[in-house]
Amino acid sequence: MALERIKALLQEVIGLHPGSIGDASIERAIHHRMKALGLAAMGARNERIYLRRIQQDKNEFDELVEEVVVPETWFFRNVFPFEALVSYLPGLKHQGAGERKTKILSLPCSTGEEPYSIAMVLMEEALSVGDFSIDAHDVSQRAIRKAKRAIYGQHSFREEYRGLRDRYFQRTRAGYVLDASVKAKVAFSRANIITDDFDHKRSTYDVIFCRNLLIYFDRPTQARVLKKLHRMLKPGGILCVGHAEAAQVTRDYFSPLDFSMAFAFSKVGEGSEIFADGPPPGNRFFTQDGDTLKDLQSTFHDLVGLVEKDRAFGRRLSRAAPAAKAPTALPPPKKKTPAKTRKGQQPADGSGPLEQVSTYLQLGRLKEAATLCENYLKQNPQSETAYYYLGLVGLRQGSVGAAESLLKKALYLDPAHHQALGQLALLAEKRGDAAQAADYRRRQKRAMRRHAGGKE
């Protein structure tokens, strides 16, 4: 089947595991590109034509990659790794690195918010951390272009940190323009950690930020990428990963550091046979199921911990404007008729394992609501309903940035999710982004009309 071969090609070239964002999301991206090429009629024939096209036309394959890669980032996202970096680098200087420039890698760098955040934080600590430079790579050429432009909207500033926005950005009609001194610290280039050869960068970096990338890979691909990252780090170097990825970082390669909520690891030496070239050993890279951290069960609780700054920001917003009431119940159920759903998906009529979440939210039992959703996501990673409810829990907790990310995940999985659209519109209104709020409202109205038209 052509669609499956296209998905396999995406996984082979950029490592994208279909289960990470859902088959439906990838198929929407494929059909969107087919439509752009005049292959509007869906069907096996046109899908075979498109498969041949991306096999022969690198530019079109790159366009498909842009369609499936959705940047989701902001400045000072989870400040703890940045603070850990400031604590770590002075010690590195005393160990002999002080006489040379500190080298840092941000991968994937998306539209530049992360590497520029690193640069601003370190520029504030110039006397203690010394000179530094940052390499920033991403598979998306579109993201790289935006990063080099370095002009950002309000949405990129969901977390405040030490007043650095006012210090390093100039507000203009086009947006917030980053100071040239910060831009000079970062070198952007397109790169693919899966297919590119990084051997020339062996033992190059003192620090690597690789956050929210491993979650899109299957375990063998995660192991290959971790091996590459390990080789690029200098002895004593550190790796920072995302909150949901810490359990995937093999202790054969890295040792966890005692930086609270930073998810930072130090490089383990290369004397072991596990670093020899060749396929990775099976269970050595990952602990047995009974010993693993409960990845998805802890994901949201980690998110809450990561965004203490965001909580404070959310409370300030709440004092400035009436708090939006998050819906705590499922929408009125449709007449119960058999509904076609994706494999393992929550039925569209609201029945099924997640039905109890409504009761937990009404009773204020947020921990139980989150745990139920996270357990459900272990078996049903494409459940927009579970992500939507986790977003509601985040709103109730005051974790604005985390909640918005979860609501966007629900919307990505179901672009017609009118409840997620409504909540995102409220959040946009509260931060003063009228244009974004109006767009969400328009989409919500269209989705609600379709929803009403589909009722019996």
C-alpha positions as CSV (number, residue, x, y, z in Angstrom):
1,M,0.0,0.0,0.0
2,A,1.4,3.3,-1.1
3,L,0.5,5.2,2.1
4,E,2.3,2.7,4.3
5,R,5.4,2.9,2.1
6,I,5.4,6.7,2.4
7,K,5.2,6.4,6.2
8,A,8.0,3.9,6.1
9,L,10.1,6.3,4.0
10,L,9.5,9.1,6.5
11,Q,10.6,6.8,9.4
12,E,13.7,5.8,7.4
13,V,14.8,9.3,6.5
14,I,13.8,11.4,9.5
15,G,13.1,8.8,12.1
16,L,9.4,9.7,12.5
17,H,7.6,6.8,14.1
18,P,3.9,6.9,13.0
19,G,2.7,6.1,16.5
20,S,4.3,9.2,17.9
21,I,1.9,11.6,16.2
22,G,-0.7,9.2,14.8
23,D,-1.3,7.6,11.4
24,A,-4.2,10.0,10.8
25,S,-2.0,13.1,11.2
26,I,0.6,11.7,8.8
27,E,-2.1,10.8,6.3
28,R,-3.6,14.3,6.5
29,A,-0.1,15.8,5.7
30,I,0.3,13.4,2.8
31,H,-3.1,14.3,1.3
32,H,-2.5,18.0,1.8
33,R,0.7,17.8,-0.3
34,M,-1.1,15.6,-2.9
35,K,-3.8,18.3,-3.1
36,A,-1.1,21.0,-3.6
37,L,0.2,19.0,-6.5
38,G,-3.3,18.6,-8.1
39,L,-3.8,15.0,-6.9
40,A,-6.9,16.0,-5.0
41,A,-8.8,12.8,-5.6
42,M,-7.9,10.4,-2.8
43,G,-7.3,6.8,-3.7
44,A,-4.7,4.2,-4.3
45,R,-3.7,5.3,-7.8
46,N,-2.9,8.9,-6.8
47,E,-1.2,7.8,-3.6
48,R,1.1,5.6,-5.8
49,I,1.8,8.6,-8.1
50,Y,2.7,10.7,-5.0
51,L,5.0,7.9,-3.7
52,R,6.9,7.9,-7.0
53,R,7.1,11.7,-6.8
54,I,8.7,11.9,-3.4
55,Q,11.1,9.0,-4.4
56,Q,12.3,11.0,-7.4
57,D,11.9,14.6,-6.2
58,K,13.9,15.6,-3.1
59,N,12.2,19.0,-2.9
60,E,8.8,17.4,-2.7
61,F,9.9,15.0,0.0
62,D,11.3,18.1,1.9
63,E,7.9,19.7,1.5
64,L,6.2,16.7,3.1
65,V,8.7,16.8,5.9
66,E,7.7,20.4,6.5
67,E,4.1,19.3,6.6
68,V,4.6,16.7,9.3
69,V,7.1,18.6,11.4
70,V,5.1,21.0,13.6
71,P,7.4,23.4,15.6
72,E,6.2,23.8,19.2
73,T,8.6,25.9,21.2
74,W,9.0,29.1,23.1
75,F,11.7,31.1,24.8
76,F,13.0,29.8,28.2
77,R,10.8,26.7,27.9
78,N,11.3,24.9,31.2
79,V,13.9,27.1,32.7
80,F,15.5,24.4,34.8
81,P,18.0,23.2,32.1
82,F,19.2,26.7,31.6
83,E,19.8,27.2,35.2
84,A,21.6,23.9,35.4
85,L,23.8,25.0,32.5
86,V,24.8,28.2,34.4
87,S,25.7,26.1,37.4
88,Y,27.6,23.5,35.4
89,L,29.8,25.7,33.2
90,P,31.9,27.4,35.9
91,G,32.9,24.0,37.1
92,L,33.9,22.9,33.6
93,K,36.2,26.0,33.4
94,H,38.0,24.9,36.5
95,Q,38.6,21.5,35.0
96,G,40.5,23.0,32.1
97,A,37.8,24.2,29.7
98,G,38.2,27.8,30.7
99,E,41.0,28.4,28.3
100,R,38.9,27.6,25.3
101,K,35.5,28.5,24.0
102,T,32.6,26.4,25.3
103,K,30.7,24.6,22.5
104,I,27.0,23.9,22.7
105,L,24.6,22.1,20.4
106,S,20.9,22.6,20.1
107,L,19.2,19.8,18.2
108,P,16.5,20.1,17.1
109,C,16.6,23.9,17.3
110,S,13.2,24.5,15.6
111,T,12.6,28.2,15.0
112,G,15.5,29.3,17.2
113,E,13.9,30.0,20.6
114,E,15.9,27.4,22.4
115,P,19.4,28.3,21.2
116,Y,18.8,32.0,21.5
117,S,17.5,31.3,25.1
118,I,20.8,29.5,25.9
119,A,22.8,32.4,24.4
120,M,20.9,35.1,26.4
121,V,21.2,33.2,29.7
122,L,25.0,32.7,29.2
123,M,25.5,36.3,28.1
124,E,24.1,37.3,31.4
125,E,26.7,35.1,33.1
126,A,29.6,36.2,31.0
127,L,32.2,36.5,33.8
128,S,31.5,33.0,35.2
129,V,31.0,31.0,32.0
130,G,33.4,32.7,29.6
131,D,33.2,32.7,25.8
132,F,30.9,30.3,24.1
133,S,29.3,29.4,20.7
134,I,26.2,27.5,19.8
135,D,25.5,25.3,16.8
136,A,21.8,24.9,16.0
137,H,20.5,22.2,13.7
138,D,17.0,21.2,12.5
139,V,15.6,19.0,9.8
140,S,13.2,21.8,8.7
141,Q,14.6,24.4,6.3
142,R,11.5,26.5,7.0
143,A,12.3,26.6,10.7
144,I,15.9,27.5,10.1
145,R,14.9,30.4,7.9
146,K,12.7,31.8,10.6
147,A,15.3,31.2,13.2
148,K,17.9,33.2,11.2
149,R,15.3,36.0,10.8
150,A,14.9,36.2,14.6
151,I,11.7,38.1,14.7
152,Y,9.1,36.7,17.0
153,G,5.5,37.1,18.1
154,Q,4.0,37.3,21.5
155,H,3.3,33.5,21.4
156,S,7.0,32.8,21.6
157,F,7.2,34.4,25.1
158,R,5.0,32.1,27.2
159,E,7.6,32.0,30.1
160,E,9.3,35.1,31.5
161,Y,12.9,34.8,32.7
162,R,14.8,37.5,34.5
163,G,13.4,40.2,32.2
164,L,15.6,39.1,29.3
165,R,12.9,39.8,26.7
166,D,13.0,43.6,27.5
167,R,16.8,43.5,27.5
168,Y,17.5,41.7,24.3
169,F,14.5,42.4,22.0
170,Q,13.2,45.5,20.4
171,R,9.4,45.6,19.9
172,T,8.4,46.6,16.4
173,R,5.3,46.4,14.2
174,A,6.8,43.2,12.7
175,G,7.3,41.6,16.1
176,Y,10.0,41.3,18.7
177,V,13.4,41.7,16.9
178,L,16.3,40.0,18.6
179,D,19.5,41.9,19.3
180,A,22.4,41.2,16.9
181,S,24.8,40.4,19.7
182,V,22.7,37.3,20.6
183,K,22.3,36.3,16.9
184,A,26.0,36.3,16.5
185,K,26.4,33.6,19.1
186,V,24.3,31.0,17.2
187,A,25.2,29.3,13.9
188,F,22.1,27.7,12.2
189,S,22.2,25.0,9.6
190,R,20.0,22.2,8.4
191,A,20.9,18.7,9.5
192,N,19.3,15.3,10.0
193,I,20.5,13.3,13.0
194,I,19.2,10.1,11.3
195,T,20.9,10.2,8.0
196,D,23.7,12.8,8.3
197,D,27.3,11.7,9.2
198,F,28.3,13.5,12.4
199,D,31.6,11.7,12.9
200,H,33.5,14.9,12.1
201,K,31.9,16.3,15.2
202,R,33.2,13.6,17.5
203,S,34.0,15.0,21.0
204,T,33.0,18.5,19.8
205,Y,30.5,19.7,22.4
206,D,30.6,20.5,26.0
207,V,26.8,20.6,26.2
208,I,24.0,19.2,24.0
209,F,20.4,20.2,24.3
210,C,18.3,17.5,22.5
211,R,14.8,18.0,23.9
212,N,11.6,16.6,22.6
213,L,13.2,14.7,19.7
214,L,13.5,11.1,21.0
215,I,9.8,10.9,21.7
216,Y,9.2,10.8,17.9
217,F,11.4,7.7,17.4
218,D,11.0,4.0,18.1
219,R,13.4,2.4,20.5
220,P,16.1,1.2,18.0
221,T,16.2,4.7,16.5
222,Q,16.4,6.2,20.0
223,A,19.4,4.0,20.7
224,R,21.2,5.0,17.4
225,V,20.6,8.7,18.1
226,L,21.8,8.5,21.7
227,K,25.0,6.8,20.5
228,K,25.6,9.7,18.0
229,L,25.0,12.3,20.8
230,H,27.3,10.5,23.1
231,R,30.1,10.5,20.5
232,M,29.6,14.3,19.9
233,L,30.0,15.1,23.6
234,K,33.4,15.8,25.1
235,P,34.4,13.9,28.2
236,G,32.6,15.4,31.1
237,G,30.0,16.9,28.7
238,I,26.3,17.0,29.6
239,L,23.1,16.1,27.7
240,C,19.7,17.7,28.4
241,V,16.6,16.0,27.2
242,G,12.8,16.5,27.4
243,H,10.8,15.6,30.5
244,A,9.1,12.6,28.7
245,E,12.5,11.3,27.4
246,A,14.5,10.8,30.6
247,A,13.4,7.2,30.8
248,Q,14.7,6.5,27.3
249,V,18.3,7.7,28.1
250,T,20.3,4.6,28.6
251,R,22.5,4.5,31.7
252,D,25.1,2.7,29.6
253,Y,25.7,5.9,27.8
254,F,24.8,8.6,30.3
255,S,24.6,9.1,34.1
256,P,21.8,11.3,35.6
257,L,23.0,14.6,37.2
258,D,21.6,16.1,40.3
259,F,20.0,19.1,38.8
260,S,16.3,19.2,39.8
261,M,13.9,19.0,36.9
262,A,16.6,19.7,34.3
263,F,16.7,16.1,33.0
264,A,20.4,16.4,32.5
265,F,22.9,13.6,32.1
266,S,26.7,13.4,32.0
267,K,28.6,11.4,29.5
268,V,29.8,7.9,30.4
269,G,33.2,6.8,29.2
270,E,33.7,4.9,25.9
271,G,35.7,1.9,27.3
272,S,32.8,-0.5,27.1
273,E,32.1,-2.8,24.2
274,I,28.6,-1.2,23.9
275,F,30.2,1.7,22.0
276,A,31.6,-0.5,19.3
277,D,30.0,0.1,15.8
278,G,27.2,-2.3,14.9
279,P,23.6,-2.9,15.9
280,P,22.8,-2.0,19.6
281,P,22.3,-4.9,22.0
282,G,18.7,-5.6,22.8
283,N,17.8,-5.0,26.4
284,R,21.0,-3.3,27.5
285,F,19.8,0.0,26.3
286,F,16.5,0.0,28.2
287,T,15.5,-1.4,31.5
288,Q,12.9,-4.2,31.7
289,D,9.3,-3.1,31.6
290,G,8.9,-3.8,35.4
291,D,11.8,-1.4,36.2
292,T,11.1,1.4,33.8
293,L,9.8,4.7,34.9
294,K,6.2,5.0,34.2
295,D,6.8,7.2,31.2
296,L,3.4,8.3,30.2
297,Q,2.0,8.1,33.7
298,S,4.6,10.6,34.9
299,T,4.6,12.8,31.8
300,F,2.0,15.3,32.9
301,H,3.2,15.5,36.5
302,D,6.7,16.2,35.1
303,L,5.2,18.9,32.9
304,V,3.6,20.5,35.9
305,G,6.9,20.5,37.7
306,L,8.8,21.9,34.8
307,V,6.6,25.0,34.5
308,E,6.8,26.6,37.9
309,K,7.5,29.8,36.2
310,D,4.5,29.3,33.9
311,R,2.3,28.7,36.9
312,A,3.2,32.1,38.3
313,F,2.5,33.6,34.9
314,G,-0.8,31.9,34.8
315,R,-1.7,33.3,38.2
316,R,-0.8,36.8,37.1
317,L,-3.1,36.3,34.1
318,S,-5.9,35.1,36.3
319,R,-5.7,38.2,38.4
320,A,-5.7,40.4,35.4
321,A,-8.8,38.9,33.8
322,P,-11.7,36.6,34.8
323,A,-10.6,33.0,34.8
324,A,-12.0,30.9,32.0
325,K,-14.0,28.0,33.3
326,A,-12.6,24.8,31.8
327,P,-15.4,22.4,30.9
328,T,-15.4,19.5,33.3
329,A,-17.8,17.2,31.6
330,L,-18.0,15.4,28.4
331,P,-20.2,16.9,25.7
332,P,-23.8,15.6,25.7
333,P,-23.5,12.1,24.2
334,K,-24.8,11.4,20.9
335,K,-27.4,8.7,20.4
336,K,-25.3,5.5,21.0
337,T,-24.8,4.0,17.6
338,P,-21.7,2.0,16.5
339,A,-19.0,4.6,15.7
340,K,-15.9,4.0,13.5
341,T,-12.8,5.0,15.3
342,R,-9.1,4.6,14.9
343,K,-7.7,1.4,16.3
344,G,-7.7,1.7,20.1
345,Q,-9.3,5.1,20.1
346,Q,-11.9,6.5,22.5
347,P,-15.4,6.3,20.9
348,A,-16.6,9.6,19.6
349,D,-19.8,9.4,21.7
350,G,-17.8,9.9,24.9
351,S,-18.2,6.3,26.2
352,G,-15.3,4.2,27.1
353,P,-12.4,4.3,29.6
354,L,-12.1,8.1,29.7
355,E,-15.7,8.7,30.7
356,Q,-14.7,8.7,34.4
357,V,-12.4,11.6,33.8
358,S,-15.4,13.9,33.8
359,T,-16.4,12.9,37.3
360,Y,-12.8,13.3,38.6
361,L,-12.7,16.8,37.2
362,Q,-16.0,17.8,38.7
363,L,-14.7,16.5,42.1
364,G,-11.4,18.3,41.7
365,R,-9.5,15.0,41.8
366,L,-7.0,16.2,39.3
367,K,-4.3,13.6,40.0
368,E,-6.7,10.7,39.4
369,A,-7.9,12.4,36.2
370,A,-4.4,12.8,34.9
371,T,-3.4,9.3,35.8
372,L,-6.4,7.8,34.0
373,C,-5.6,9.8,30.9
374,E,-1.9,8.9,31.0
375,N,-2.6,5.2,31.5
376,Y,-5.0,5.3,28.5
377,L,-2.4,7.0,26.4
378,K,0.0,4.1,27.0
379,Q,-2.3,1.9,24.9
380,N,-3.9,4.7,22.7
381,P,-1.2,7.3,21.9
382,Q,-3.4,8.9,19.3
383,S,-6.3,9.8,21.7
384,E,-7.1,13.5,21.2
385,T,-9.6,13.1,24.0
386,A,-7.0,12.1,26.6
387,Y,-4.7,15.0,25.6
388,Y,-7.6,17.4,25.7
389,Y,-8.5,16.3,29.3
390,L,-4.8,16.6,30.3
391,G,-5.0,20.1,29.0
392,L,-8.0,20.8,31.2
393,V,-6.1,19.4,34.2
394,G,-3.2,21.8,33.3
395,L,-5.6,24.8,33.2
396,R,-7.0,23.8,36.6
397,Q,-3.4,23.6,38.0
398,G,-2.5,27.0,36.6
399,S,0.1,25.5,34.2
400,V,-0.7,27.7,31.2
401,G,2.2,26.7,28.9
402,A,1.9,23.0,29.6
403,A,-1.9,23.1,29.1
404,E,-1.6,24.9,25.8
405,S,0.8,22.3,24.5
406,L,-1.5,19.5,25.4
407,L,-4.5,21.2,23.9
408,K,-2.5,21.7,20.7
409,K,-1.6,18.1,20.6
410,A,-5.4,17.3,20.8
411,L,-6.0,19.7,18.0
412,Y,-3.2,18.3,15.9
413,L,-4.8,14.8,16.2
414,D,-8.3,16.2,15.5
415,P,-8.3,19.6,13.7
416,A,-12.1,19.8,14.3
417,H,-11.9,19.4,18.1
418,H,-14.1,22.4,18.9
419,Q,-13.6,22.2,22.6
420,A,-9.8,22.4,22.3
421,L,-10.3,25.3,19.9
422,G,-12.4,27.1,22.4
423,Q,-9.9,26.7,25.2
424,L,-7.0,27.8,22.9
425,A,-9.0,30.9,21.9
426,L,-9.5,31.8,25.6
427,L,-5.8,31.4,26.3
428,A,-4.9,33.6,23.2
429,E,-7.4,36.3,24.4
430,K,-5.9,36.3,27.9
431,R,-2.4,36.9,26.6
432,G,-3.6,39.7,24.3
433,D,-3.2,37.8,21.0
434,A,-6.4,39.0,19.3
435,A,-5.6,37.7,15.8
436,Q,-4.8,34.2,17.0
437,A,-7.9,34.2,19.2
438,A,-10.1,35.2,16.3
439,D,-8.6,32.5,14.1
440,Y,-9.4,29.9,16.8
441,R,-12.9,31.2,17.2
442,R,-13.6,31.0,13.4
443,R,-12.3,27.4,13.3
444,Q,-14.3,26.6,16.4
445,K,-17.6,27.8,14.8
446,R,-16.9,25.8,11.7
447,A,-16.2,22.7,13.8
448,M,-19.3,23.2,15.9
449,R,-21.5,23.5,12.7
450,R,-20.0,20.2,11.4
451,H,-20.5,18.6,14.8
452,A,-24.2,19.7,15.0
453,G,-24.8,18.6,11.4
454,G,-23.5,15.1,12.2
455,K,-25.9,14.5,15.1
456,E,-28.9,12.3,14.6
